[in-house]
């Protein structure tokens, strides 16, 4: 439709220019005709002047003849009078012709000036018509850009036009309604007041968790949201214990998460109750070593082949404090002992132990 509109504009411009040119040609023809009439009038005036001069000469001859013959003069006087009267009429006619020629010349000059003005106006009209044609073409191109894009005149026009938005609407709603009953009865369309509570959206869960982005259609957004919700574990819906006191007061903690602050408070309290060994004071020990202070037996024990490695307390000789049956790899131990207690090694195994007083 934009192409037909451009053709009508160009035809109108062509017709306007032709009409202007025709008017200028007519004005030029009128000027030429007026000039020719002026020239003809001047020629007639010249002829009349010649006739007047001839009449004046005849009058003078008649006057001489009258002087020569008084009798003939009486008769010729009447003829001379008549000739004089005719001469005056011819002279008046010549003056009138000369005046008419001057008037015609003025009209010719005025016509020539008018013709020049018409020519200038025609040139201005032609320029204005050309400008209007270009403006019409520019507007038609801009209209096409907003309608379907593809003109290269606007940035992003291929995704900012009526056709693109219609295509996106069809993807969102399954098609553009073609009759009023579809708008009134189909709950899949947004109501005129903006209520979309009845809108039905088809979508597929996204393959990976990605953030939603501006400009995405509703189906894509819903697919991303479903992926996030599907990947949420039970921990996402648990309450968080934020203090160590609440943690210790809890009786059913299966539906709670321990916050970092609560865990930190618990470890701080536990570390305050621990008696750390003073490794700088550690001394190597053998079996039946008697502890002079409260401290720790630290080091490794390793079981013998087909045998044991064990550590007991003299106060609890019937209970193993450490036991190892591995003959391949030693195990590390850190066992608290009270002052005055004795450390008893097993009868077999390898022992690499030391006693370190508590700090």
C-alpha positions in Angstrom: 0.0 0.0 0.0 2.9 2.4 0.6 4.1 1.8 -3.0 0.7 2.9 -4.5 0.7 6.0 -2.2 4.1 7.0 -3.5 3.0 6.7 -7.1 -0.1 8.9 -6.5 2.1 11.6 -5.0 4.5 11.5 -7.9 1.6 11.7 -10.4 0.2 14.7 -8.6 3.6 16.4 -8.6 3.9 15.8 -12.4 0.4 17.1 -13.1 1.1 20.3 -11.0 4.4 21.0 -12.8 2.7 20.5 -16.2 -0.1 22.9 -15.4 2.4 25.5 -14.3 4.4 25.1 -17.5 1.2 25.4 -19.6 0.3 28.6 -17.8 3.8 30.1 -18.4 3.6 29.2 -22.1 0.2 30.9 -22.4 1.6 34.0 -20.7 4.6 34.0 -23.1 2.2 33.7 -26.1 0.2 36.7 -24.8 3.3 38.7 -24.5 4.4 37.9 -28.1 1.0 38.8 -29.4 1.0 42.1 -27.5 4.4 42.9 -28.8 3.4 42.2 -32.4 0.2 44.4 -32.0 2.5 47.3 -30.7 4.8 46.9 -33.7 1.8 47.0 -36.1 0.4 50.1 -34.4 3.8 51.8 -34.6 3.9 51.0 -38.3 0.5 52.4 -38.8 1.5 55.6 -37.0 4.5 56.0 -39.2 2.3 55.6 -42.3 -0.2 58.2 -41.0 2.7 60.6 -40.3 3.9 60.2 -43.9 0.4 60.8 -45.2 0.2 63.9 -43.0 3.5 65.2 -44.4 2.3 64.7 -48.0 -1.0 66.5 -47.2 1.0 69.4 -45.8 3.1 69.6 -49.0 0.0 69.6 -51.1 -1.4 72.4 -49.0 1.7 74.5 -49.6 1.5 73.9 -53.3 -2.1 74.9 -53.2 -1.3 78.1 -51.4 1.4 79.0 -54.1 -1.1 78.3 -56.8 -3.6 80.6 -55.0 -1.0 83.4 -54.9 -0.4 83.0 -58.7 -4.0 83.0 -59.5 -6.3 84.9 -57.2 -9.3 83.6 -59.1 -8.1 80.1 -58.9 -7.2 80.7 -55.3 -10.8 81.4 -54.4 -11.8 78.1 -55.7 -8.7 76.3 -54.4 -9.2 77.9 -51.0 -12.2 75.8 -50.4 -10.2 72.7 -51.5 -7.2 73.8 -49.3 -9.5 74.2 -46.3 -10.9 70.7 -46.9 -7.3 69.4 -47.3 -6.2 71.1 -44.2 -9.1 69.6 -42.3 -8.2 66.2 -43.6 -4.6 66.8 -42.7 -5.6 67.7 -39.1 -7.7 64.5 -38.9 -4.7 62.5 -40.2 -2.5 64.2 -37.7 -4.9 63.5 -34.9 -5.2 59.9 -36.1 -1.4 59.6 -36.1 -1.2 61.0 -32.5 -3.9 58.5 -31.4 -2.0 55.7 -33.1 1.2 56.8 -31.5 -0.5 56.9 -28.1 -2.0 53.4 -28.7 1.5 52.1 -29.6 2.9 53.5 -26.4 0.1 51.9 -24.4 0.7 48.6 -26.2 4.4 48.8 -25.5 3.7 49.4 -21.8 1.3 46.4 -21.8 3.9 44.3 -23.5 6.5 45.3 -20.8 4.0 44.5 -18.1 3.2 41.1 -19.7 6.9 40.3 -20.0 7.4 41.1 -16.2 4.3 39.0 -15.3 5.8 36.2 -17.4 9.1 36.4 -15.5 7.2 36.3 -12.2 5.2 33.3 -13.4 8.4 31.6 -14.4 9.9 32.3 -10.9 6.8 31.1 -9.2 6.8 27.9 -11.3 10.4 27.2 -10.3 9.5 27.7 -6.6 6.4 25.4 -7.0 8.6 22.8 -8.7 11.1 22.9 -5.8 8.3 22.8 -3.2 6.8 19.8 -5.0 10.1 18.0 -5.0 10.5 18.7 -1.3 6.9 17.5 -0.6 7.6 14.3 -2.7 10.8 13.5 -0.6 8.9 14.2 2.6 6.1 11.8 1.5 8.7 9.2 0.6 10.4 9.6 4.0 7.1 9.3 5.8 6.2 6.2 3.8 9.5 4.6 4.7 9.1 5.5 8.4 5.5 4.0 8.3 6.9 0.8 6.8 9.6 0.7 9.5 7.0 0.8 12.3 4.8 -1.7 10.4 7.2 -4.5 9.4 10.8 -3.2 9.8 13.5 -4.0 7.3 14.1 -0.4 6.1 17.4 0.2 7.9 16.2 3.7 9.1 15.7 2.9 12.9 17.9 1.1 15.3 16.2 -2.2 16.5 13.3 -1.7 14.0 13.2 -5.5 13.2 12.0 -6.2 16.8 10.1 -2.9 17.3 7.3 -3.0 14.8 3.7 -4.0 14.6 4.3 -7.3 12.8 6.9 -8.4 15.4 4.6 -7.6 18.3 1.7 -9.5 16.6 4.0 -12.5 16.1 4.9 -12.4 19.8 1.3 -12.1 20.8 0.4 -15.1 18.7 3.2 -17.1 20.5 1.9 -16.1 23.9 -1.9 -16.7 23.3 -1.9 -19.3 20.6 -3.2 -17.0 18.0 -4.8 -13.6 17.4 -8.6 -13.6 18.0 -10.5 -13.0 14.7 -14.0 -12.3 16.1 -15.6 -10.6 19.1 -16.9 -13.9 20.6 -13.4 -15.1 21.0 -12.5 -12.1 23.1 -15.6 -12.4 25.2 -15.6 -16.2 25.8 -12.0 -17.3 25.7 -10.4 -17.2 29.1 -7.0 -17.4 27.5 -7.0 -13.7 26.7 -6.3 -10.8 29.1 -9.4 -8.8 29.9 -9.8 -5.2 28.8 -9.3 -4.0 32.3 -5.9 -5.8 32.5 -7.2 -8.8 34.6 -5.1 -11.8 33.6 -6.4 -14.2 36.3 -7.9 -16.5 33.7 -4.9 -16.5 31.4 -3.6 -20.0 30.4 0.1 -20.3 29.7 1.8 -23.4 28.2 5.4 -23.9 29.1 8.2 -26.5 29.5 10.6 -26.8 32.4 13.9 -25.3 31.6 16.9 -27.6 31.2 19.1 -25.7 33.6 18.7 -23.1 36.3 19.0 -19.6 34.8 17.9 -16.2 35.9 14.9 -14.6 34.2 15.6 -11.7 31.8 13.6 -8.7 30.6 12.0 -9.2 27.1 11.5 -13.0 27.5 8.0 -14.4 26.8 5.7 -15.8 29.5 6.3 -19.4 28.5 10.1 -19.0 28.9 9.8 -17.2 32.2 7.5 -19.9 33.6 9.8 -22.7 32.4 12.8 -21.1 34.3 10.7 -20.6 37.5 9.6 -24.2 37.4 13.2 -25.4 37.1 14.2 -23.4 40.2 11.3 -24.7 42.2 11.9 -28.3 41.1 15.5 -28.2 42.2 14.7 -26.8 45.7 15.4 -29.5 48.4 13.6 -29.8 51.7 16.2 -27.6 53.3 14.9 -24.6 51.4 11.7 -24.7 53.4 13.2 -25.3 56.9 13.5 -22.7 59.6 17.0 -21.6 60.6 18.2 -21.7 64.2 20.2 -18.6 64.8 21.5 -19.0 68.4 23.2 -21.7 70.3 20.7 -21.3 73.1 17.8 -22.1 70.8 19.8 -25.0 69.4 20.4 -26.6 72.8 16.7 -25.9 73.8 15.3 -27.7 70.7 13.8 -31.2 71.1 12.9 -31.9 67.5 15.5 -30.5 65.1 14.7 -32.5 62.0 12.9 -29.6 60.4 15.4 -26.9 61.3 18.7 -25.7 59.9 21.6 -24.7 62.2 22.8 -21.2 61.4 26.4 -20.3 61.3 26.1 -18.1 64.3 24.6 -20.9 66.4 27.3 -23.3 65.3 30.0 -20.9 66.1 28.7 -20.3 69.6 28.6 -24.0 70.2 32.2 -24.6 69.1 33.3 -21.7 71.2 31.7 -23.1 74.3 33.1 -26.6 73.5 36.6 -25.3 73.0 36.4 -23.5 76.3 35.8 -26.8 78.1 38.5 -28.8 76.4 41.9 -29.3 78.1 44.5 -29.0 75.4 47.8 -30.8 75.8 51.0 -28.8 76.1 53.0 -30.4 73.3 56.2 -28.6 74.4 56.2 -30.5 77.6 55.6 -33.9 76.0 57.9 -36.8 77.1 58.3 -40.3 75.7 56.8 -43.0 77.9 56.9 -46.7 78.3 54.5 -49.1 80.0 53.4 -48.4 83.6 54.2 -44.7 83.3 52.8 -42.8 86.3 51.3 -39.4 85.4 52.5 -36.6 87.7 49.9 -34.1 86.4 46.7 -34.1 84.5 47.5 -34.6 80.9 47.2 -36.6 77.7 48.9 -39.7 76.3 49.5 -38.9 72.7 51.1 -40.7 69.7 50.5 -43.9 67.8 49.9 -47.6 68.5 50.1 -50.5 66.0 48.9 -54.0 66.5 51.2 -57.0 66.2 50.7 -59.8 63.6 47.9 -61.9 64.9 47.9 -59.7 68.1 46.7 -56.5 69.7 48.0 -53.2 70.8 46.2 -51.7 73.7 46.3 -49.0 76.5 44.7 -49.2 79.9 44.6 -47.1 83.1 45.8 -48.5 86.4 42.5 -47.3 87.9 40.5 -49.1 85.2 42.7 -52.0 84.4 39.8 -54.1 83.0 38.8 -51.5 80.3 40.7 -50.7 77.1 41.2 -47.0 76.6 42.7 -47.7 73.1 42.8 -50.9 71.1 44.4 -51.6 67.7 44.4 -54.9 65.7 46.0 -53.5 62.5 49.5 -54.7 61.9 49.8 -52.6 58.7 49.0 -49.0 59.7 49.3 -47.3 63.2 46.5 -45.3 64.6 46.8 -42.0 66.4 45.5 -41.6 70.0 45.0 -38.7 72.4 43.8 -40.1 75.8 43.3 -38.0 78.9 44.8 -39.2 82.2 44.5 -37.8 85.7 47.4 -37.0 88.0 48.6 -40.2 89.8 47.2 -42.6 87.2 49.4 -45.0 85.5 49.5 -45.9 81.8 49.6 -49.6 81.1 50.6 -50.9 77.6 49.4 -54.2 76.1 51.7 -57.2 76.1 52.1 -57.0 72.3 52.1 -54.4 69.6 54.2 -51.4 68.8 53.9 -48.1 70.8 55.2 -44.7 70.0 53.7 -42.6 72.8 54.4 -39.5 74.9 52.8 -37.8 77.9 51.9 -34.1 77.6 50.7 -32.1 80.6 47.4 -30.2 80.2 47.7 -26.5 79.6 
